[in-house]
Amino acid sequence: MSTFAKRERLLLADLLETCGPDAPTLCEGWRTRDLAAHVVVRERRPDAAGGTLIKQLASRLDKVMDEYAAKPYEELIHLIRTGPPRFSPFALKQLDEAANTVEFYVHTEDVRRAQPDWTPRALDPVFQDALWSRLERTARLVSRSSPTGLVLRRPDGRTAVAHRGTPVVTATADPSELLMFVFGRQSTAQVDLEGDKEAIEKLRSDKQLGI
């Protein structure tokens, strides 16, 4: 049975293949080749991937990333499309779904929204609900350094507190757009922000949102 993570994986692989290795992304300093290398290293090199969060491993991560970015681009796409090896925790369907649904959705949008002719992607309500469920669990982590209080609100009125503090800014949008916003992609996230004007400007330009 297909999963959201598997669907988003294949969409990301197809998009990276179509755009080629040198297309821009929303990830500062990364072209599509770098983003592809990141995805592969995250799944296949746990000895280095921890450098994303652990400062002591950062230099090792940089080294391994450079090694993978130097591989043929077609090989990177193949590794993304076919998924992690058997020994990887991500090979477990439940973990893949839990850890990669948001990862692959956000990175697909990182490529899509960096292109000058991008348009909003229509997502079905079931997928939006799945993204909201994950957003409720991770919002406080990725928004822990927010310069303002932050409340996330769906168009139907459901809310989640992403960061406690004052002044408070309320961001209203579909879960997919709220995800992009709290993961640091404020420049392209299509959200309505309510609150103090100065606080909104701080939040829009803040570099600390996301992991």
Secondary structure, DSSP 8 states (H G I E B T S, - for coil): ---HHHHHHHHHHHHHHHH-TT-B-SSTT-BHHHHHHHHHHHHH-HHHHGGGT-GGGHHHHHHHHHHHHTS-HHHHHHHHHH---TTSGGGSHHHHHHHHHHHHHHHHHHHHTTSTT-------HHHHHHHHHHHHHHHHHHTTT-SSEEEEE-TTS-EEEEE--SSEEEEES-HHHHHHHHTT-TTT---EEES-HHHHHHHHH-S-S--
